[in-house]
Amino acid sequence: MTLEGTYVGTLDRVTAGVAVFLVEDGDETIGERRIAADELPDDASEGDVCRLAFEDGELVGIEPRPDATAARRRRLRERFEDLSRRLGDE
């Protein structure tokens, strides 16, 4: 799939000098892009939500979104707490 335009992506992992983004369209992961870890912005870290810009399938821009990262982590924490309460009721 050739990506064009702007997408949301999560910096999934950085391993052996390679950063892996999960590219999203809404709630669906539509692809994975790998770049050299030294091409990451200084303020990007694993788990961060980023704005990813693509031209002709090439990743040309990465902008960490601290507000979106915080919101996603809050939703995940709330979901985990809800599941923990449900399991505690049994």
C-alpha positions as CSV (number, residue, x, y, z in Angstrom):
1,M,0.0,0.0,0.0
2,T,1.4,3.4,-0.9
3,L,0.6,6.0,1.7
4,E,0.0,9.6,0.8
5,G,-0.8,12.5,3.1
6,T,-1.1,12.6,6.9
7,Y,-1.8,9.7,9.3
8,V,-1.7,9.0,13.0
9,G,1.0,6.5,14.0
10,T,2.3,5.0,17.2
11,L,6.0,4.5,17.8
12,D,5.7,0.8,18.6
13,R,9.3,-0.1,19.3
14,V,12.9,0.8,18.7
15,T,15.1,-2.3,18.3
16,A,18.7,-2.6,17.0
17,G,18.7,0.9,15.6
18,V,15.3,0.6,13.8
19,A,12.2,2.5,14.9
20,V,8.8,0.9,14.0
21,F,5.7,2.9,13.6
22,L,2.2,1.4,13.4
23,V,0.3,3.5,10.9
24,E,-3.4,4.0,11.8
25,D,-6.5,5.0,10.0
26,G,-9.2,5.7,12.6
27,D,-9.1,2.7,15.0
28,E,-7.5,0.4,12.5
29,T,-3.8,-0.3,12.0
30,I,-3.2,-0.2,8.3
31,G,0.5,-0.7,8.1
32,E,3.9,-0.6,9.6
33,R,6.8,1.7,8.6
34,R,10.4,1.3,9.7
35,I,13.0,4.0,9.8
36,A,16.5,4.3,11.2
37,A,16.2,5.2,14.9
38,D,18.6,8.2,14.5
39,E,15.9,9.8,12.2
40,L,13.5,10.1,15.1
41,P,12.8,13.5,16.6
42,D,14.6,13.9,19.9
43,D,11.4,14.1,21.8
44,A,9.9,10.8,20.4
45,S,9.9,7.7,22.5
46,E,8.2,4.3,22.4
47,G,4.4,4.4,22.9
48,D,4.2,8.0,21.6
49,V,1.4,9.0,19.2
50,C,2.7,10.9,16.3
51,R,1.5,12.7,13.2
52,L,3.2,11.0,10.2
53,A,3.4,12.7,6.8
54,F,3.9,10.6,3.7
55,E,4.8,11.5,0.1
56,D,4.7,8.8,-2.5
57,G,4.8,6.2,0.2
58,E,7.9,7.6,1.9
59,L,7.7,8.9,5.5
60,V,8.8,12.5,5.2
61,G,7.6,14.0,8.5
62,I,7.2,12.9,12.2
63,E,5.6,15.1,14.8
64,P,5.1,13.8,18.3
65,R,1.7,14.6,19.7
66,P,2.0,14.7,23.5
67,D,-1.7,15.6,23.9
68,A,-2.8,12.6,21.9
69,T,-0.3,10.3,23.7
70,A,-1.6,11.4,27.1
71,A,-5.3,10.9,26.0
72,R,-4.6,7.5,24.6
73,R,-2.7,6.4,27.8
74,R,-5.6,7.8,29.9
75,R,-8.2,5.8,27.9
76,L,-6.1,2.6,28.2
77,R,-5.6,3.1,32.0
78,E,-9.4,3.6,32.4
79,R,-10.1,0.5,30.3
80,F,-7.7,-1.5,32.4
81,E,-9.2,-0.2,35.6
82,D,-12.7,-1.1,34.4
83,L,-11.6,-4.6,33.5
84,S,-9.9,-5.0,36.9
85,R,-13.1,-4.0,38.7
86,R,-15.2,-6.4,36.6
87,L,-12.8,-9.3,37.4
88,G,-12.8,-8.3,41.1
89,D,-16.6,-8.6,41.2
90,E,-16.5,-12.3,40.3
